[in-house]
Amino acid sequence: MKIMAFVDIHGSMAALRKVAATAKKEGVAYLVCAGDITIFGDAMPQIVQKLDEIGIPVIIVHGNHEDAASMKRVCERTKNVKFIHKSVFQTDGVVFMGYGGGGFSLVDKEFEAWSKAEMLKIEEGKKIVLVTHAPPYGTKIDLVLDQPAGNKSIRQFIKLVQPKLAISGHLHENAGMKDKIDKTVLINPGPWGALLEV
């Protein structure tokens, strides 16, 4: 399955147009957004509407600039935008697990409890794509001034579960960077997006 991931566009219509154009040209099955489509929630309905109008299914979580309840409400009014914070979306043998917001804590007990409970419901052998706004700790995608600033709970989950792919953002310095934790490919696709195969 071909997907186009992006994050941290912060209201940039230029970035959104580029993501949309590439996605259409490449014939992707899904757009996957790891949050922060706005600047502190400004114009969220209009930006989500633009995402909906692309005409390709969008899987999205909120970032630290958006409120989960507001984004859920706005996405529910659309045809193509699926909000997956603290939930999963399954299609063609792939499970997208979403957890938005945050980005400032080293440990997230709420994520730990949710992900543990969710894993009990997922059939063995499914490909898992983890979509979080915060990056996992101790990788090339969580460095700020050469110091790790990611989340240890997300890293622990990746080590344990070994998802196929982990998409995150939040730290703009690392846009476009990739890394691995064991077999899991990690990426901060940045605002201009990245084409990925699942």
C-alpha positions as CSV (number, residue, x, y, z in Angstrom):
1,M,0.0,0.0,0.0
2,K,1.3,3.4,-1.0
3,I,0.7,6.3,1.4
4,M,1.8,9.9,1.6
5,A,2.6,11.1,5.1
6,F,3.0,14.7,6.3
7,V,3.1,16.8,9.5
8,D,3.5,20.3,10.8
9,I,2.1,22.3,7.9
10,H,0.9,25.0,10.4
11,G,-1.6,26.5,8.0
12,S,0.7,26.6,5.0
13,M,-1.5,26.3,1.9
14,A,1.6,25.9,-0.3
15,A,2.6,22.8,1.7
16,L,-0.9,21.4,1.5
17,R,-1.1,22.0,-2.3
18,K,2.3,20.2,-2.7
19,V,1.1,17.2,-0.6
20,A,-2.1,17.0,-2.6
21,A,-0.4,17.3,-6.0
22,T,2.1,14.6,-5.2
23,A,-0.5,12.3,-3.7
24,K,-2.7,12.5,-6.8
25,K,0.2,12.1,-9.2
26,E,1.5,9.0,-7.3
27,G,-1.9,7.5,-6.8
28,V,-1.6,6.9,-3.1
29,A,-4.2,5.0,-1.2
30,Y,-4.1,7.2,1.9
31,L,-2.8,10.5,3.1
32,V,-1.5,10.2,6.7
33,C,-1.1,13.4,8.9
34,A,0.6,13.4,12.3
35,G,-0.8,16.7,13.4
36,D,-0.2,20.4,13.7
37,I,-2.1,21.4,10.6
38,T,-2.9,24.8,12.2
39,I,-1.2,27.6,14.2
40,F,-3.0,27.3,17.6
41,G,-6.2,26.0,16.0
42,D,-6.7,28.9,13.7
43,A,-8.8,28.1,10.6
44,M,-9.0,24.4,11.4
45,P,-12.4,23.9,9.7
46,Q,-11.1,25.5,6.5
47,I,-7.9,23.5,6.5
48,V,-9.7,20.2,7.2
49,Q,-12.2,21.1,4.4
50,K,-9.2,21.5,2.0
51,L,-8.0,18.1,3.1
52,D,-11.4,16.6,2.4
53,E,-11.5,18.2,-1.1
54,I,-8.3,16.4,-2.2
55,G,-10.6,13.4,-2.7
56,I,-8.1,10.8,-1.2
57,P,-8.9,9.3,2.2
58,V,-7.0,11.1,5.0
59,I,-6.0,9.5,8.3
60,I,-5.2,12.2,10.9
61,V,-4.3,12.9,14.5
62,H,-4.1,16.3,16.2
63,G,-0.9,18.0,17.2
64,N,0.0,20.2,20.2
65,H,-1.5,23.2,18.2
66,E,-5.0,21.5,18.0
67,D,-7.6,20.5,20.5
68,A,-8.6,16.8,20.1
69,A,-12.4,17.4,20.7
70,S,-12.5,20.2,18.2
71,M,-10.6,18.3,15.5
72,K,-12.8,15.3,16.0
73,R,-15.9,17.4,15.5
74,V,-14.6,19.0,12.4
75,C,-13.4,15.8,10.8
76,E,-16.8,14.1,11.5
77,R,-18.4,16.6,9.1
78,T,-16.2,15.5,6.2
79,K,-16.4,12.6,3.8
80,N,-12.7,11.8,3.5
81,V,-11.0,12.8,6.8
82,K,-10.8,10.2,9.5
83,F,-9.6,11.3,13.0
84,I,-7.9,8.4,14.8
85,H,-6.6,9.8,18.1
86,K,-6.7,7.0,20.6
87,S,-8.3,4.7,18.1
88,V,-7.3,2.4,15.1
89,F,-8.3,2.3,11.5
90,Q,-7.9,-1.0,9.7
91,T,-7.8,-1.5,5.9
92,D,-6.2,-4.2,3.6
93,G,-4.3,-5.9,6.4
94,V,-2.9,-2.7,7.7
95,V,-3.7,-1.2,11.1
96,F,-3.2,2.5,11.7
97,M,-2.9,3.3,15.4
98,G,-3.3,7.0,16.2
99,Y,-2.2,9.0,19.2
100,G,-2.1,12.8,18.8
101,G,-1.2,15.9,20.9
102,G,1.6,16.1,23.4
103,G,5.2,16.3,22.3
104,F,6.6,17.8,25.5
105,S,6.7,14.9,27.9
106,L,9.4,12.2,28.2
107,V,6.8,9.7,29.6
108,D,3.1,9.4,28.7
109,K,1.2,7.0,31.0
110,E,-2.0,7.6,29.1
111,F,-0.4,6.4,25.8
112,E,1.0,3.4,27.6
113,A,-2.4,2.3,29.0
114,W,-4.2,3.0,25.7
115,S,-1.7,1.2,23.5
116,K,-1.5,-1.8,25.7
117,A,-5.3,-2.2,25.7
118,E,-5.5,-1.6,22.0
119,M,-2.9,-4.3,21.2
120,L,-5.1,-6.9,22.8
121,K,-7.7,-6.3,20.1
122,I,-5.4,-6.4,17.1
123,E,-5.1,-9.7,15.3
124,E,-1.6,-11.2,15.1
125,G,0.2,-10.8,11.7
126,K,-1.3,-7.4,10.8
127,K,1.0,-4.7,9.6
128,I,0.9,-1.8,12.1
129,V,1.5,1.8,11.3
130,L,1.9,4.0,14.4
131,V,0.9,7.7,13.9
132,T,1.9,10.0,16.8
133,H,2.5,13.7,17.0
134,A,5.4,13.2,19.4
135,P,8.5,11.3,18.2
136,P,10.0,8.3,20.0
137,Y,13.0,9.1,22.3
138,G,16.6,8.6,21.4
139,T,16.6,8.7,17.6
140,K,17.6,10.9,14.7
141,I,14.0,12.3,14.6
142,D,13.9,13.6,18.2
143,L,17.1,15.6,18.4
144,V,17.1,19.2,19.5
145,L,20.6,20.8,19.7
146,D,22.0,17.2,19.7
147,Q,19.9,16.3,22.7
148,P,17.0,13.7,22.6
149,A,13.6,15.3,23.3
150,G,11.2,12.6,22.3
151,N,8.9,10.3,24.2
152,K,10.2,7.2,26.0
153,S,6.7,5.6,26.2
154,I,6.4,5.7,22.4
155,R,10.0,4.2,22.1
156,Q,9.1,1.4,24.5
157,F,6.0,0.6,22.5
158,I,7.9,0.4,19.2
159,K,10.6,-1.8,20.8
160,L,8.0,-4.2,22.1
161,V,5.5,-4.3,19.2
162,Q,7.8,-3.6,16.2
163,P,5.3,-1.8,14.0
164,K,6.2,-1.7,10.3
165,L,6.3,2.1,10.3
166,A,6.1,4.9,12.9
167,I,5.2,8.4,11.6
168,S,5.6,11.5,13.8
169,G,6.6,15.1,13.8
170,H,6.5,18.0,16.3
171,L,10.2,18.8,16.2
172,H,10.6,20.8,13.0
173,E,14.4,20.6,13.1
174,N,14.0,17.0,12.0
175,A,11.6,17.3,9.1
176,G,12.5,14.8,6.4
177,M,14.6,12.7,8.7
178,K,14.4,8.9,9.0
179,D,15.8,6.3,11.4
180,K,15.0,2.8,12.7
181,I,14.3,1.1,16.0
182,D,15.1,-2.5,15.3
183,K,12.9,-3.4,12.3
184,T,10.6,-0.3,12.6
185,V,11.2,2.5,10.1
186,L,10.7,5.9,11.8
187,I,10.0,9.1,9.9
188,N,9.3,12.7,10.4
189,P,7.8,13.4,6.9
190,G,7.8,17.2,7.4
191,P,5.3,19.6,5.9
192,W,6.2,18.7,2.3
193,G,5.4,15.1,2.9
194,A,7.0,11.7,2.1
195,L,5.9,8.8,0.0
196,L,6.0,5.5,1.8
197,E,5.2,1.9,1.1
198,V,3.5,-0.2,3.8
